[in-house]
Amino acid sequence: MKRFVAGESRSQATLFPELLDDFVSEDNPVRAIEAFVEALDLRQLGFKGVDPHATGRPAYHPAVLLKIYLYGYLNRVQSSRRLEREAQRNVELMWLTERLAPDFKTIADFRKHNGKAIRATCRDFVVLCRRLGLFTQAIVAIDGSKFKAVNNRDRNFTFAKMKRRAEEIEKSIERYLRQLDSADQGDPAVTEAQTAKLKEKIAALTEEVQKLQAIEIQRTQAPDQQVSLTDPDSRSMTTRGTGVVGYNVQTAVDNRHHLIIAHEVTNVGSDRSQLSRMANQARDASGIEDLTVVADRGYFKGEEILECHKAGITIYLPKPKTSPSQAKGMFPREAFLFIPESNEYRCPAGERLIWRFKSVEKGQTLHCYWSSACPNCTMKGQCTTGKHRRIKRWEHEDVLEAVQSRLDQKPEMMRLRRQTVEHPFGTLKAWMGSTHFLTKSLKNVSTEMSLHVLAYNMKRVLKILGTKGLIQAMRA
């Protein structure tokens, strides 16, 4: 073909470079992986196999297998079987492993048996970022996202699912029995073959009922009244639009470079009890004492906010609007002004709601206020349907009011949260594909997530410092 770039003949003898190193450029990311792994103290991190056995077949050094996984997760190759093939044909991986090519079982077992050490390695890279001064911005955004587990929704059972399936089976059996009755009465429309088929369907449904009864026993014994058959640790969680059987991944992301400072995998669908733990993890990892944390309204819980306040962490968090009175067009609680000097509230009509008594509900000490003028008030229809409009105030309500006051002064913090923490989740889910996690159980899923976070952070730092800059920083 004339006037085109011509290739070489496949039968042409070729003199390859004398060194495998010549195939890898100086700014290739695999050199950063090499420098990072070589700088780690694998024994202190807890990797198994650092000290070889005196007898038996020689094993692969854990550094080799860790390099394979880091390369795989950086290049969106998470499967152990695909990593086995890449080690045999990929020049970059050949350079990284010095032409060692472990089989897929060895690669998979390394991830399975070194979960704690891999999670420690992820934290070690965060420490490196901290030493490089990448966490000087004192604002951290916290959020959670649902990731799919290796568990189909049909293999997850909750009370609602069991009830709905039992009703469906009962209706199907009744329909098939009516058709059999028609056959017994000599209905020519129902043939002998159809009758046999109906009996098979009824037998199959009866067998399914027995299986569901056995699953129901397991479900009632579970702490959260839920059972997953494929991945026993995965849980059914609500998401936008539809539910998902998976895990709730919590992250704390810094505002400046969008690096994931801290992360945790949970199988609890709600975020309400995650705020203080993630905020403290972010402060410990970043080394910033006067940390500022911003989160969405799903994290609003008085006890969690109080814990952050006691720890000296500044919180920006909107309060969810769940008041039924406000939904009916009545005065919201915010319309009642608290006067601390006299320990009373002032209502929209100008009346005083004085302190009446103290009670304890769900472990919280609450103070109750109301006004005697409510029955004769002209604005009562806009306020309450009862005899009095009662206001209950938590003993630490001033902490929550301070959070709301800060947010009122800086409403742009919510936009900052969305711009900061949504980006890493979108990137990670794009890397992981539609199936998300490949492993089962909370322990193994946490290990897999740590590898994703480590690869994400490393790629971010490579963009910030460059390959040579990161290598020099690690060697320094």
N, C-alpha and C positions, 0 to 999 in steps of 0.2 A: 504494500500500500504506500504509494508515493505521497509526499507532502504531509505525512503524519509522523509523530514521534515513534521510532521503531524500537521494538523490544528485542531482547536477546533470545537466541535459540535455547530451548529447554535441554538440548543435548550438548550445549557448549560448556566445556570445563571452566570452572571459576576458581580463582584464587581468593579465598576469603581473607579478611584481615587477620593478622597473627594473634591479635588480642580480642577477646570478647568485649573488653572494655571499650573498644573503638565503636561498637554499635550503639552505645549509650552516651548521649551528649552530656555536657557538664551541668546543664540546667534541667535534666530529666528528674521528675519527682521521685523515681526509684532510688536516687542517691540520697534524698532526704529520708526515705524509709530506712535505708541502710544505716545512715548516721544515727537516727533515732533509736533503732533497736540495739545497735552496738553500744549506745550510751546508757542503756537500761541495766539495772542490777536485777537480772531475772530471778536469782535466788532469793533476794529480799522481797521481790514482788510475789513470790510464792509459786512460780512455775514448776511443774513436775518434770523430772528428767534432766535437770541441769547437771546433776552428778550421775554419770552413767554407772550401770551395774558392772561388776567385774566379770560376770559370765553371761552367756546367752548372746543372741544376735544384737549387733550394735544398733542403737536407736538414732532417730533424727534429733538433732539439737533443737530445743524449743525455739531458739532464735530463728531458725530456718522456717518453721511452721508459722511463727508470728509474722514474719515478713510476707509469707504467702497470703495470709489473711488480710494484712494491711493493704497489700497491692490489690487483692480482690475487691475489698470494700471501697477502695479509692476509685476503682474502675467498674463498679456496679456488677461484680462477679462474686456472688455470695455462696453459690452452690459448691459443695466439696467435689462433686464429680466434674463440674466445669473447671474448677481450680486445678484438678488433676490433669485435664487436657491442656490447660494453659501452661502449666509447668513443663509440658513436653514440647510445646511448639512456639511459645512466646519468648522472643529474644530478651525482652526486658526482665521477665521473670527468671529466665535462665541466668542472666547476669546477677540478679538479686540472690538467687539460691545457689549460685555456683554450679549450675546444671544438675542439681538434685531434683528429683521428681517423685515425691511420695505418692502413694496411692490414696484414693478418696477416703478410705476408711481411716487411715492414719490422720489425714487432715481433719475429718469430722470428729474423731475422738479427741484431738487436741483442743478443739473448741468446747467439747462436752466436759472434759476433765479439768480444764484450767479456767473455769468461769470467773472465780474470785480474782485470780491473777490478771486476767484480761480487763476486768473492771478497774483494778488498781492501776493498770497501765493507762487507761483512759483518764483517770484522775491525775496521773503523773504528767500527762501532756498538758492538762489544765494548769498544773503547777509551773510547767515550763512557760506557758503563756503569761502567767502571773509575773514570773521573773523577767520576762521581756517587756513588762510594762504595758501589756495590752488591755488591762482592766482598770485603767486610771479613771474611766468614766464611772461615776458612782450610781448609775441607774441600771436596774435589772428588771426585765419583764418576765413574769411567770405565767405559764399557761399549760394546759393539758390537751391532749388529742387522742382520739381512739384509733388504735391500729388493729387490723384483722389478725386473728390467730388461725392456727391450723385446725379449725373446727367449724364445720358447716352449721348453719343455723338450725337445720333439721336434726342435728346431733346435740343440740342444747335444749334443756327442758326447764321451764319455769312453771309456776302454778297456773298462769294464764294459758300457756301453751298446752299443758297437760289437759286442762279443762276443755279448751277448744277442740283438741284432737279427740278426746273421749266423746264429745258431742257429735263430731263428724262421723266417727266409727259407728255410733249408735244409730244415726240416721241411715247410714249405708246398709247396715245389717237389716234394719226394718224394711228398707226398699227391696233388698234381695229376697227377704222372706215373703213379701207380698207377691213378688214375681213367681216364687216357688208355689205359693198357694194357687195362683192362676194356672200353673202347669198341672197341679194335682186335680184341678176341676176340669181338666181336659181342654184347656185353651190351645187351639191349633197353632197360635202365633208363637208359642214357646216350644221349641223342639227339644229332643232328648239331649243333644249336644249342648244346648244353651242351659239346660237344667244342671248338667254336670259342671259346667263352667260357673254357674251361680253357687253351687255347693263349694267349689274350690275357693271362690272369693270369700264366702262366709267363713271357711276354715282359716284362711289367711288373716282375716280381720280378728277372729277369735284368738289366734296366736299372737297377733300384735297387742291385743288387750292384755294378755298375760305378761308380755314384755314391759308394757307400760306400767303395770301394777308393780313389777319388780323395780323399775326405775323410780316410781313414786315413793317407794320405801327409802331409796337412797336420797331422793330429793328432800324428803321431810327430815332426814337426819343431818343434812348439810346446814352449816351455820347461816347461810344466806338463802336457804330454800331454793337452791339452783344446782343443776348437774350438767356437766359437759362430758361427753363420752370420749371424744378424740383427744382433746387437751383438757385434762381435769381442772387446771388452774384458770382457764379462760372463762369469761363471764359475758352474759348478754348485757349490752350497754346501749342506751339511747343516743342517737346522733341526729343531726339535721336530716329530716326526710324519713329515714328508716333506721332500724337498729342494726347493730353489728355485734358479733361474738368475737371478743378480743381482749385487749389490754388498754389501760389508760396510762399513757406516757406523759410524765411531768418533766418540764424543762425550765431552766432559768437562763435567760439569754441576755448578754450585755448589750447596751444600747449602741455603743460605738462601732464595734466590729462584727456584731451578730454572732459571736462565739457562744457556744453552749457551755456555761460555767458549771452547771450541775444538772443531773437528770435522774429520774427514777421511774421504774416500771411498776405499776400497781394493777390489781384486778378489781379495784373499786371504781365504779362508774362516776361517782360524784367527786368534785374538786373541793368541797367545802372544808375538808379536814386536812388539806395538803399545804396550806399557805405557810404556816410557821416553820414546818420541817424544810420545805424547799427554800425559804428565805434564809434560814440558818445555814443550810448547806451552801447556798450561794455566797454568803458572807465568809464562811470558813474557806471556801475554795478561792475566792477573789482576794481575800485579805483586806477588804474594805470594811472598816468598823462602822462608819456612818453611812450605811448602805441605804439606798432608796429603792423601793420595790413597787412596781405597778402591776396590777392584775385586773381581770374582768370581774363582773358581779357574781359569777359562779363561785368565787372564793370567799364571799362575804359570810363570816361567822364570827360572832363576838369574841369567843374564847381564843380563836386563832389570831385575831387582830390584837387582842390584849397581850398574847405571848410575844408578838413582834414588838409591841410597844415596850414591854419590859426588857427586851433584848436590845433596845435602842435602834430598831429598824424603822425607817419612815415608810409608811404605807399610803399609796394612792389607790383607792378601791371604791367603785360606785356601789350604792346600796340597791338591792333589787326591789322593784315595786310590786309587792304581792298583796297589798291591802285590799280586801274585798270592798271596803267602804269607798275607797278612791275609785274603784272600777264602777261603782254605782253613781259617781258624780258627787260624792260627799267630800267633806274637808279631809285632806290627808293629815297624817300625824305631824308633818312638817309645818302645818299651819298653826300649831300650838307652840308658843314660845316659852321656853323654860327660863325661870329667873332664879339663879343659884342663891342669891342673897337671902331670899325668903323661902326657898325650897318649894316653889309652886309653879304652875303653868298659867299662861294667859291665853285664853281662847280667842277665835276671830271676833266673837261678840264683845270682847273686852272683860269677860268674867274671869274670876280667879278659880283655878282648880287646885285645891289645897291637898296636902298629904293626908292620906287616910290610914293606911296600914302597910306592913311589909310582909312578903311571902316568899317562899322558895319553890320554883318551878323548874324541873329538869336540871337541878343543880345550880340554877341562877337565882341570886337574891334580887327580887323585884320590889319596887315601891309603887304603890297605886295612888292615883290622884283623880278627883272629880269635883264638880261644883254643884252646890245645892240649887243653883238657879236654872239648871237644865230643864226641868219640867215646864217652866213658864217662859222659856227663851223663844223669841220669834224666829231664830235661825236653827231651831232644833231639827227641822226636816232636812237640812243640809248637813247635819252633824251626826246624828245617830237615830236608830230605830228603837233603842231601849230607853229606859227611864233616865239614865245618865250616860254621858260620854266619858268613859274611863280611859285614862292614859297610864300605861305601865312603863316604868323607867328602870332599866338595869342599873345596878350599883356602879358599873364602869361605863355608863352611857357617855360620859364626857370624852372618853377615848374615841368612840365611834363618831361623835360630833366633830372632834378635831380632824378625823380622816375626811369627813364630808366637807369641812371648811377648806382644807387644803385642796381638795378636788375642785371646789367652786372657784378658787383663786387661779387654778391652773387646769382648766378643762382640756387643754391640748395634750395632757398626759395620756388620755385614752387613745388618741390618735397615734401617739408615740408607741404605746403598747402594741397596737395592731401592726405597725410598721416594723417592729422589732422582732416579735416572737412568732408571727405567722410565717415569716420567710423560711426559717429552718425546718418547720414541720412540712411545708410544701416541698422543699428540696429533698428531705429524707423520704417522703412517700413516693416522690418521683423516682428516686434511686431504687427503692425497694420493689416497685412494681405493684400490680393489683393484688398480689397475694400477701404482701407485707412480710410477716414473720415466716421463717422456714422451720424453726425449732418449736418444741413443745415444752410445757411447764414454765412456771414463773422464773425459776432459776436460769434456765437455758435462754429464755426470751430476754432476760436482763443482760446476759452476756452478749447476745446478738445485737441488742440495742447499743451496748457500749462500743462495739466494733463500728457500728454506723456513726455514732457520735464522734468517736476518735477519728474516723476517716473524714467526716464533715469538718471538724475543727482543723485537721491537718491541711485540708484543701483550702480552708479560709486563710490560714496562716501563710500558706504558699502564695496565695494571691497578694497578701499584705507585704511579706518580706521577700518573696522570691525563693527559689530553691537554694541558691548559694547563700542568701542571707540567713535562712533557717538553719542550714548546715553549720555555718559559722557560729550562730547563736547556740546551737546544741553542743558544739565542741568547746565553746567558751565556758 
